[in-house]
Amino acid sequence: MVKRVLVLTVGLLLLAGPAWADAVADFYKGKTIRIVVGYGPGGTTDLTTRLIAPVLHKYIPGGPRIVVQNKAGGGSALAANTVFNNERRDGTVMAGISSSLVMKQARGVAGIKFDGRKFNWVASAFRANSACAVRTDAGVKSFADAVKTKKQLIVSSFDKGGLSHLEPIIFNAVFGANFKAVTGFPSGGAQRLAVKNGEVNGFCTTFQTMASTEIAMFEGAAKCCRVLIIAGATKEDHPLLKGVPAAEALAKEQGKSKDEIAMLRAMNATNQISIVHTLPPGVPMDRVEAMRDAFVKAYNDPQVQALAKKQNRNLQPRRGDGVAKIVGELLNTPKPLMDQLKALIAKG
């Protein structure tokens, strides 16, 4: 009897797969999926979304049409809030946003009108590390030089409390650097254009962006910048990082406190789920799972991989269930550490 029940159960599970796929395909057939990108055109989130958009339909059952909409504001908070609260919850609308918004929720930042625990996270594109760079004519040759001279280095940033703002103020607090973050830039493209035009001294973003989208800023005829410091306990073997300190290793070498090292880690944690896409709450789980599978397959598509290689991008997709786990850990960051970060942001 037990054997018969087991055989029946296995048979039902085998039948469930095709039925699940058919239901998703029936829903998506003839429909359009809209991806709301939380930044303006030309930034890393926009470019990464548009990198996979042409092939994504191949991996979603039913082959829906894919369109990308830019909705910049609040370091992608506008897009996140809109998709969470105001868009359809049927799997036809999703957001492409910054994972730094999770830290903003953890800090209780005003303007965050979503709960990261309730988003249906689809996938992230990169596992990155924060870094800060300055123009070669900024008057400093290294991070040690910047700290020693206390020279003020004005860096372009998206919004207060976002990653491009957190990086410089935490490096100031831990190491005694003198970065000044100017907020209000609507996209990564605008942030870096200000550096190229000499309006500011530098910028902070992920090193992966520096080594791919903006590689021309660091080598070749248009070279204008150098990397000063990169987050993390270790760094990859890359020509742009020769002589550049890894922040956690430097902090330990200098005898910084456990709290200071914890702040460096918290700052960089969301970069492990860099460039993230999410569906709102309430989407049927069969569609969520299908979308998670589709995004990972799209990132690994030969056409996408070939283009990524040309752009020096090392795609390292993480499926949405893995993203959700990291989000949960970040939202459980101890309150004393969050209070320290809040104080730094208010000051900086």
Backbone torsions as a table, in degrees:
resi	resn	phi	psi	omega
1	MET	NA	-45.1	179.5
2	VAL	-61.5	-41.3	-179.5
3	LYS	-63.5	-39.2	-179.2
4	ARG	-66.1	-41.1	178.1
5	VAL	-63.6	-41.8	-179.9
6	LEU	-62.6	-44.2	179.0
7	VAL	-62.1	-40.7	179.3
8	LEU	-64.8	-42.0	180.0
9	THR	-63.0	-46.5	178.8
10	VAL	-61.2	-41.1	179.3
11	GLY	-61.8	-40.9	179.0
12	LEU	-66.2	-38.4	178.8
13	LEU	-64.8	-39.1	179.3
14	LEU	-66.6	-35.5	178.8
15	LEU	-73.2	-27.7	-175.6
16	ALA	-64.6	-35.1	-178.0
17	GLY	-58.0	-58.2	179.0
18	PRO	-60.3	-38.7	179.9
19	ALA	-63.8	-41.6	178.7
20	TRP	-61.4	-47.0	-179.7
21	ALA	-64.2	-40.2	179.5
22	ASP	-63.3	-40.8	-179.7
23	ALA	-64.0	-42.5	178.7
24	VAL	-66.2	-43.8	179.5
25	ALA	-62.2	-42.0	178.8
26	ASP	-61.6	-38.2	-179.8
27	PHE	-69.1	-46.9	-172.3
28	TYR	-81.3	-17.2	-178.2
29	LYS	-58.5	124.5	178.3
30	GLY	80.5	0.6	-178.7
31	LYS	-96.6	170.0	176.4
32	THR	-118.7	132.2	173.9
33	ILE	-101.3	128.2	-179.9
34	ARG	-107.6	123.9	177.5
35	ILE	-103.3	114.8	-177.5
36	VAL	-91.8	106.8	-178.4
37	VAL	-88.0	130.1	-172.5
38	GLY	-80.9	11.2	178.7
39	TYR	-134.6	166.5	176.7
40	GLY	-73.3	172.8	180.0
41	PRO	-61.0	145.4	172.7
42	GLY	97.9	-11.9	177.8
43	GLY	-84.3	172.9	-175.6
44	THR	-64.8	-39.1	179.2
45	THR	-64.2	-43.4	178.6
46	ASP	-64.7	-48.1	-177.2
47	LEU	-65.6	-37.4	179.9
48	THR	-68.5	-40.7	178.0
49	THR	-62.7	-43.9	-179.1
50	ARG	-72.6	-19.5	176.4
51	LEU	-66.8	-41.7	-177.6
52	ILE	-94.8	-16.7	-176.0
53	ALA	-54.8	-41.0	-177.9
54	PRO	-65.6	-21.4	-177.9
55	VAL	-109.9	-11.5	-172.3
56	LEU	-58.0	-39.0	-176.8
57	HIS	-58.6	-28.5	-178.0
58	LYS	-64.3	-26.0	-172.9
59	TYR	-105.1	-3.3	176.6
60	ILE	-97.5	124.0	178.3
61	PRO	-52.5	132.9	-178.4
62	GLY	94.7	-13.4	175.8
63	GLY	55.1	52.4	-179.7
64	PRO	-67.6	159.8	174.7
65	ARG	-75.4	144.4	-179.4
66	ILE	-115.4	128.4	173.8
67	VAL	-126.6	147.3	179.8
68	VAL	-113.0	130.2	179.0
69	GLN	-120.7	129.8	175.8
70	ASN	-90.2	131.5	179.1
71	LYS	-141.1	78.4	-175.1
72	ALA	-76.3	147.5	175.1
73	GLY	154.5	132.3	174.8
74	GLY	62.9	33.7	-179.5
75	GLY	62.7	35.5	-180.0
76	SER	84.9	3.9	178.1
77	ALA	-65.8	-34.1	180.0
78	LEU	-60.6	-46.1	179.5
79	ALA	-65.2	-43.2	-179.5
80	ALA	-62.8	-46.8	179.9
81	ASN	-62.1	-42.6	-178.0
82	THR	-63.7	-48.2	-178.4
83	VAL	-67.4	-36.7	-179.4
84	PHE	-68.1	-39.8	-169.9
85	ASN	-105.6	-29.7	-167.0
86	ASN	-120.7	-10.7	-176.4
87	GLU	-96.9	167.4	179.3
88	ARG	-60.6	143.9	-178.7
89	ARG	-110.1	46.9	-177.8
90	ASP	-116.9	1.8	179.1
91	GLY	97.3	8.1	179.6
92	THR	-103.0	-3.1	177.0
93	VAL	-134.9	131.6	176.2
94	MET	-140.4	169.5	-179.0
95	ALA	-115.5	145.4	169.4
96	GLY	-112.9	108.6	-167.6
97	ILE	-135.0	175.7	176.7
98	SER	-86.8	134.5	176.9
99	SER	-67.4	-15.0	178.3
100	SER	-63.5	-18.7	178.0
101	LEU	-62.2	-27.7	179.0
102	VAL	-64.3	-41.5	177.4
103	MET	-66.2	-34.1	177.0
104	LYS	-64.3	-41.3	176.2
105	GLN	-61.7	-43.1	-178.9
106	ALA	-61.2	-31.9	179.4
107	ARG	-86.7	-4.5	179.7
108	GLY	72.2	34.6	-177.9
109	VAL	-67.7	136.3	176.5
110	ALA	-63.8	143.9	178.1
111	GLY	97.5	-9.7	175.2
112	ILE	-89.1	107.8	-174.5
113	LYS	-115.3	44.3	176.3
114	PHE	-147.1	166.8	175.2
115	ASP	-120.1	113.9	-178.1
116	GLY	-58.8	-25.2	179.1
117	ARG	-70.3	-21.5	-175.1
118	LYS	-100.7	-14.7	174.8
119	PHE	-62.0	148.0	171.6
120	ASN	-95.8	87.8	-176.0
121	TRP	-64.9	132.5	-175.5
122	VAL	-96.3	-55.7	-178.6
123	ALA	-171.5	159.0	169.0
124	SER	-118.9	159.2	-172.0
125	ALA	-98.6	-35.6	-172.4
126	PHE	-131.2	158.3	168.1
127	ARG	-119.9	97.4	-163.8
128	ALA	-114.1	178.0	173.6
129	ASN	-133.2	138.4	176.5
130	SER	-65.9	151.6	175.6
131	ALA	-154.5	154.8	174.7
132	CYS	-121.7	140.0	-180.0
133	ALA	-133.5	154.5	177.6
134	VAL	-134.0	162.9	176.4
135	ARG	-65.0	150.3	179.6
136	THR	-68.2	-17.5	177.9
137	ASP	-100.7	18.1	-177.8
138	ALA	-76.4	-11.6	177.1
139	GLY	95.5	8.0	175.4
140	VAL	-132.0	144.5	-177.5
141	LYS	-102.4	-15.5	-177.0
142	SER	-160.3	171.2	177.1
143	PHE	-66.2	-40.1	178.2
144	ALA	-59.9	-39.9	177.8
145	ASP	-64.0	-42.0	-179.6
146	ALA	-63.0	-41.1	179.9
147	VAL	-69.5	-43.5	-177.5
148	LYS	-64.0	-43.2	-176.0
149	THR	-83.9	-17.7	-176.4
150	LYS	59.5	24.4	-180.0
151	LYS	-65.6	132.3	178.5
152	GLN	-73.2	128.3	179.8
153	LEU	-118.9	111.4	-178.1
154	ILE	-83.9	123.6	-177.8
155	VAL	-120.2	143.4	179.7
156	SER	-81.8	140.6	-174.7
157	SER	-142.8	159.4	178.6
158	PHE	-77.7	-63.0	-173.9
159	ASP	-151.7	159.1	-177.6
160	LYS	-66.3	125.9	179.2
161	GLY	91.7	-9.1	174.7
162	GLY	-77.8	172.3	-175.1
163	LEU	-59.5	-42.3	-177.9
164	SER	-67.6	-11.1	175.7
165	HIS	-102.1	-38.6	-179.8
166	LEU	-62.8	-43.1	-176.1
167	GLU	-54.7	-56.6	-177.9
168	PRO	-63.5	-38.0	-176.6
169	ILE	-73.5	-30.0	177.0
170	ILE	-75.0	-38.0	174.5
171	PHE	-63.0	-34.5	174.6
172	ASN	-62.6	-49.5	-174.0
173	ALA	-66.8	-40.2	-175.1
174	VAL	-81.3	-40.8	-171.1
175	PHE	-110.8	-11.6	-179.1
176	GLY	83.6	23.5	174.3
177	ALA	-72.6	175.9	-176.4
178	ASN	-132.8	54.5	173.7
179	PHE	-76.6	145.5	171.4
180	LYS	-125.6	114.2	-177.2
181	ALA	-88.6	126.2	175.7
182	VAL	-104.4	116.6	-175.0
183	THR	-92.9	170.6	174.3
184	GLY	112.7	-0.3	179.6
185	PHE	-79.6	128.3	-169.9
186	PRO	-78.8	-15.5	-177.2
187	SER	-154.9	166.8	176.4
188	GLY	-63.0	-36.5	178.3
189	GLY	-60.4	-44.3	179.4
190	ALA	-68.3	-38.1	179.0
191	GLN	-59.4	-46.8	-177.5
192	ARG	-77.4	-29.8	177.6
193	LEU	-61.1	-37.7	178.2
194	ALA	-62.3	-34.3	177.3
195	VAL	-70.8	-47.2	-179.2
196	LYS	-59.5	-36.8	-179.3
197	ASN	-81.6	-4.6	179.0
198	GLY	78.9	15.1	179.0
199	GLU	-73.1	-29.2	177.0
200	VAL	-132.9	168.5	-178.2
201	ASN	-82.0	-27.2	-175.1
202	GLY	-172.8	-164.2	-177.8
203	PHE	-160.1	160.0	175.3
204	CYS	-124.6	135.1	179.1
205	THR	-160.4	-161.0	174.4
206	THR	-82.6	148.8	177.2
207	PHE	-62.7	-31.7	-179.6
208	GLN	-61.8	-35.5	175.6
209	THR	-66.5	-42.8	179.2
210	MET	-61.4	-40.5	-174.3
211	ALA	-85.8	-0.6	-179.8
212	SER	-127.4	-83.2	-176.9
213	THR	-54.0	-40.2	-174.3
214	GLU	-114.1	29.8	-178.1
215	ILE	-59.8	-30.5	-179.4
216	ALA	-65.2	-18.2	176.7
217	MET	-74.6	-14.8	-171.8
218	PHE	-119.2	-9.5	177.6
219	GLU	-153.7	157.5	178.7
220	GLY	88.4	-169.9	-174.1
221	ALA	-62.6	-31.6	-176.3
222	ALA	-93.3	10.0	-177.1
223	LYS	-55.2	130.2	179.4
224	CYS	-137.2	-8.9	-170.4
225	CYS	-134.3	164.0	171.7
226	ARG	-136.6	148.2	176.4
227	VAL	-78.1	134.8	179.9
228	LEU	-98.3	-44.4	-175.6
229	ILE	-154.7	148.4	177.9
230	ILE	-127.4	143.4	179.3
231	ALA	-73.9	164.6	176.8
232	GLY	108.4	168.1	179.6
233	ALA	-86.3	-23.8	178.4
234	THR	-136.3	172.6	177.7
235	LYS	-137.4	154.2	178.3
236	GLU	-75.0	160.1	178.1
237	ASP	-81.8	95.7	-176.1
238	HIS	-137.6	139.3	-178.7
239	PRO	-55.2	-34.4	-178.6
240	LEU	-71.1	-15.1	-176.3
241	LEU	-104.1	10.4	178.2
242	LYS	-64.1	120.3	-179.9
243	GLY	79.7	4.1	-178.7
244	VAL	-93.4	127.5	-178.0
245	PRO	-76.0	146.0	169.3
246	ALA	-88.1	125.8	-166.8
247	ALA	-57.6	-47.5	-178.0
248	GLU	-65.3	-40.8	178.4
249	ALA	-63.6	-41.3	178.7
250	LEU	-64.3	-40.6	-179.5
251	ALA	-63.4	-42.3	178.5
252	LYS	-66.2	-41.2	179.2
253	GLU	-60.8	-35.8	-178.1
254	GLN	-90.4	2.9	176.8
255	GLY	72.3	32.0	178.8
256	LYS	-68.4	159.2	-175.7
257	SER	-73.0	165.3	177.2
258	LYS	-60.9	-38.1	179.6
259	ASP	-65.2	-39.3	179.6
260	GLU	-66.2	-41.5	178.0
261	ILE	-66.8	-37.8	178.0
262	ALA	-63.3	-36.9	177.7
263	MET	-64.7	-41.2	177.3
264	LEU	-61.0	-40.2	-179.6
265	ARG	-69.3	-42.4	-179.9
266	ALA	-63.3	-39.3	178.6
267	MET	-59.1	-38.1	-173.1
268	ASN	-92.8	-11.0	-172.5
269	ALA	-59.6	-42.9	-176.7
270	THR	-68.3	-17.1	176.8
271	ASN	-69.6	-16.2	176.4
272	GLN	-73.2	-11.8	174.1
273	ILE	-128.8	51.2	-174.7
274	SER	-73.7	140.9	-176.8
275	ILE	58.6	85.2	-172.2
276	VAL	-113.4	142.4	176.3
277	HIS	-116.3	143.4	-175.5
278	THR	-147.4	147.9	172.0
279	LEU	-97.8	154.9	178.9
280	PRO	-72.2	170.3	174.5
281	PRO	-63.5	159.1	172.9
282	GLY	87.8	-6.1	177.6
283	VAL	-73.2	133.2	178.5
284	PRO	-53.0	137.0	-172.8
285	MET	-63.6	-28.1	178.5
286	ASP	-65.3	-33.4	177.7
287	ARG	-75.4	-37.0	176.5
288	VAL	-61.0	-48.3	-178.9
289	GLU	-63.9	-39.7	177.9
290	ALA	-63.2	-39.0	-179.9
291	MET	-70.0	-38.3	177.0
292	ARG	-60.5	-47.0	178.7
293	ASP	-61.7	-41.6	-176.4
294	ALA	-64.7	-42.2	-178.6
295	PHE	-65.5	-44.3	179.7
296	VAL	-62.6	-41.6	177.8
297	LYS	-65.5	-38.4	179.6
298	ALA	-65.4	-41.9	177.9
299	TYR	-62.9	-31.0	180.0
300	ASN	-93.5	3.5	178.9
301	ASP	-61.1	137.1	-178.9
302	PRO	-55.1	-38.9	179.5
303	GLN	-65.2	-43.3	179.0
304	VAL	-66.8	-44.2	-179.7
305	GLN	-62.4	-38.2	179.1
306	ALA	-65.1	-43.6	178.4
307	LEU	-66.5	-40.8	179.2
308	ALA	-62.0	-39.6	179.2
309	LYS	-63.7	-41.7	177.5
310	LYS	-60.0	-33.9	-177.3
311	GLN	-92.2	8.8	-178.7
312	ASN	59.8	33.0	-180.0
313	ARG	-100.1	128.9	177.4
314	ASN	-102.7	88.4	-178.5
315	LEU	-68.1	129.2	177.2
316	GLN	-134.2	74.3	-174.6
317	PRO	-64.2	144.2	174.9
318	ARG	-122.3	127.2	-178.8
319	ARG	-64.2	155.6	-172.9
320	GLY	-60.3	-32.5	178.2
321	ASP	-66.6	-33.5	174.2
322	GLY	-69.4	-37.7	175.7
323	VAL	-61.3	-45.5	-178.1
324	ALA	-59.0	-36.5	179.2
325	LYS	-64.5	-45.1	179.5
326	ILE	-65.9	-40.3	177.3
327	VAL	-58.1	-45.7	179.3
328	GLY	-60.0	-40.6	179.1
329	GLU	-65.5	-41.8	179.5
330	LEU	-64.5	-39.0	-178.8
331	LEU	-73.2	-9.8	175.8
332	ASN	-103.6	15.7	177.1
333	THR	-57.9	134.2	-177.9
334	PRO	-53.8	139.0	-176.9
335	LYS	-58.1	-41.2	179.5
336	PRO	-57.1	-38.8	178.8
337	LEU	-67.6	-41.1	177.8
338	MET	-62.6	-38.0	179.3
339	ASP	-64.3	-38.3	177.3
340	GLN	-64.0	-43.3	178.6
341	LEU	-63.0	-40.6	178.4
342	LYS	-60.1	-43.4	-179.4
343	ALA	-63.5	-40.9	178.8
344	LEU	-63.9	-43.7	-179.1
345	ILE	-64.6	-42.3	179.1
346	ALA	-61.9	-37.3	179.9
347	LYS	-74.8	-38.0	-173.7
348	GLY	-89.6	NA	NA
